[in-house]
Amino acid sequence: MPVLRVALDLPLHRLFDYVAAEASTADVGLRVRVPFGRGEKIGIIVEVAAGSDWPLEQLKVAGEILRDVPPLPADFLRLCEFASSYYQAAYGEVLLQALPAGLKRLDPPTRRNARPVKITESVPRPELTGEQAVAVEAIDPAAGFAAHLLHGVTGSGKTEVYLRLIERTLAAGQQVLLLVPEINLTPQLEGRVRARFPDTGVVSLHSELAEAARERNWRAAFAGEASIVLGTRLAIFTPLPRLGLIIIDEEHDSSFKQQDGMRYSARDVGVFRARQLGIPILLGSATPSLESWANAQGTRYNLLTLKERANPEASLPTVHVLDTRKMVLQEGVSAALVAGIRDRLARGEQSLVFLNRRGYAPVLACPACGWVSRCTRCAANMVLHLADRRLRCHHCGCEHRIPKSCPTCGNQDIHPFGRGTQRLEGWLRETFPEARILRVDRDSVKSRKQWEAILERIHGGEADILVGTQMLAKGHDFPKLTLVGVLGADSALFAADWRAPERLFAQLMQVAGRAGRAELKGEVLIQTQYPDHSLYAALVKHDYPGFAATLLKEREQAGFPPYAFQAMLRAEAPLMADAIAFLTTAASLPVVAEHGNILVFDPIPMKMARLANLERGQLLVESHSRPAMQAFLPAWREAVEGIKAPAKLRWHIEVDPYEF
């Protein structure tokens, strides 16, 4: 009797054997109902074997093998196997998380057949610039695997390069996978793709889709009916029978790194998948990640550059750094920025005031006793949301009503300290009563429909002043936007996280790039107390290569990635002492001493030491050899699994950590 080796969605690094009355090797990749404990689960058959390490009489009998979907292909199984091995995640978790929710249900609802959306009118192709033409010709989908990094300044027409390569790939009868970092970038790009390829099936895959829609789109992609798949990070695992090209837009963005469950990088998984299939992958960004930039300075990636904006009448915006030490600010806004906004209002142009802090104020405080609105569940302050009359924690979601007096001393004169987008919006309305002001953050935009409506208002000229967070910083083209003012950027300059300068530079370059993308000249005003900082000097010159070279030299001297390889063991428990004790035990396991080229640091509390009533600690592991790190981690993980820990302690290993 054949034995089915089945992967289940469990955090266990093992497969489960079941006997089956009828099965063959052709069933590998199919879903199967199997008994587990007192109930049933949906698993995936990864092997059909003649025998088992367990006595056959001890094995349970598998249930129905589900054949409503073709078997998952071998290349998909190998991709998930790689992700499981590299990121130290259970194979079953990797396989099952890549499937739509409906395919993992014991009693899935009936779905109607997928119909990839097509439109009838096409949009003419613009003429390529010389730089765009060179980039397009450098990438040959038929030439096998190659990793290309497209470094193009904001507005240089990276999307047009993508569209030309998609056109070439479709002509060869292949599919294209195009990833974007965030859902709010999807509607605009999806519209351009559909308009360019009206007779081609296009589907999108992201978390805001309803369950039924996501499953329909996934099935269409898997069946080959959709030739273009546009999605966020999880779409990198979509099985595609004719995949010929992978494109990852804004490849530097941290949204491509999953921060819970299986902690993977969609960008890095994409590079592995392209190599596995022997197809090209294109990574695009105005501010590439330093890891990708270092690869492009060597021989691993092919560097392609777009130095000029695609619109011949557009030029890069002029960047001015305003020294706020010598200024009197009104609600954090300088007189120069006020004058710039007033000038744009007179000319009928749009302005963007960028403040990456939502809410009314970061904290509510009592000047009499020093009380501040701290979250009772986290090591963070609760943000004042005045419009909702709530104090809200942006980390765990805990919220309370605004107190009428200080909870500690009873003082009724409690004040908001600092400012967020809501407070800034209110002040701008008072200062510019004639202006139409639109705030864009996660409090004002909570759904795709709201986002599309806001984009329509901006493009329709129904807003004079935009107040926004990083939601507005990337991927958007607003022809009438000519002024960008940046507030509150200094806090990231001296952060404990060594990645903070890289992130800040990328964020400011992206938001600055929103200005002057058409024939109107753009201007960027950055308010700072550190006008001589090298980061701002590079921004003024739009000099990403120079800034990246400086950071890479610092990283090399310090032994930080990309010149070292890291993993992080994190533990969380009701008591910090339990978390640290667990990590200390993990650091002293015999397997650590057996790997001399691995450096294990002392356990410490995480930067956000308390989250949702759990105390959190971390233990950093580092090596200058990736193979050495990959040889160490499985043995260490197995040893860590054997540590006797408190019942409520939870732990995980994160490879190539992005947050510290």
Secondary structure as UniProt FT lines:
FT   STRAND          3..7
FT   STRAND          16..19
FT   HELIX           25..27
FT   TURN            28..29
FT   STRAND          31..36
FT   TURN            37..38
FT   STRAND          39..49
FT   HELIX           56..58
FT   STRAND          65..66
FT   HELIX           74..86
FT   TURN            87..88
FT   HELIX           91..97
FT   HELIX           101..104
FT   HELIX           130..138
FT   HELIX           141..143
FT   STRAND          146..152
FT   TURN            154..155
FT   HELIX           158..171
FT   TURN            172..173
FT   STRAND          175..179
FT   HELIX           183..185
FT   HELIX           186..196
FT   TURN            198..199
FT   STRAND          202..205
FT   TURN            207..208
FT   HELIX           211..222
FT   TURN            223..224
FT   STRAND          228..231
FT   HELIX           233..237
FT   TURN            241..242
FT   STRAND          243..249
FT   TURN            250..252
FT   HELIX           254..256
FT   HELIX           266..277
FT   STRAND          280..285
FT   HELIX           290..297
FT   TURN            298..299
FT   STRAND          302..306
FT   TURN            312..313
FT   STRAND          318..323
FT   HELIX           324..326
FT   TURN            331..332
FT   HELIX           335..347
FT   STRAND          350..354
FT   STRAND          363..365
FT   TURN            367..369
FT   STRAND          383..385
FT   TURN            386..389
FT   STRAND          390..392
FT   TURN            394..396
FT   STRAND          399..401
FT   TURN            407..409
FT   STRAND          415..417
FT   HELIX           421..431
FT   TURN            433..434
FT   STRAND          437..440
FT   TURN            442..444
FT   HELIX           448..459
FT   TURN            460..461
FT   STRAND          465..468
FT   HELIX           470..472
FT   TURN            479..480
FT   STRAND          481..486
FT   HELIX           490..492
FT   TURN            493..494
FT   TURN            498..499
FT   HELIX           500..512
FT   TURN            513..514
FT   STRAND          523..528
FT   TURN            531..532
FT   HELIX           534..540
FT   TURN            541..542
FT   HELIX           544..558
FT   TURN            561..562
FT   STRAND          565..573
FT   HELIX           576..587
FT   HELIX           590..593
FT   TURN            596..597
FT   STRAND          599..600
FT   STRAND          604..611
FT   TURN            612..613
FT   STRAND          614..623
FT   HELIX           626..641
FT   TURN            647..648
FT   STRAND          650..655
//
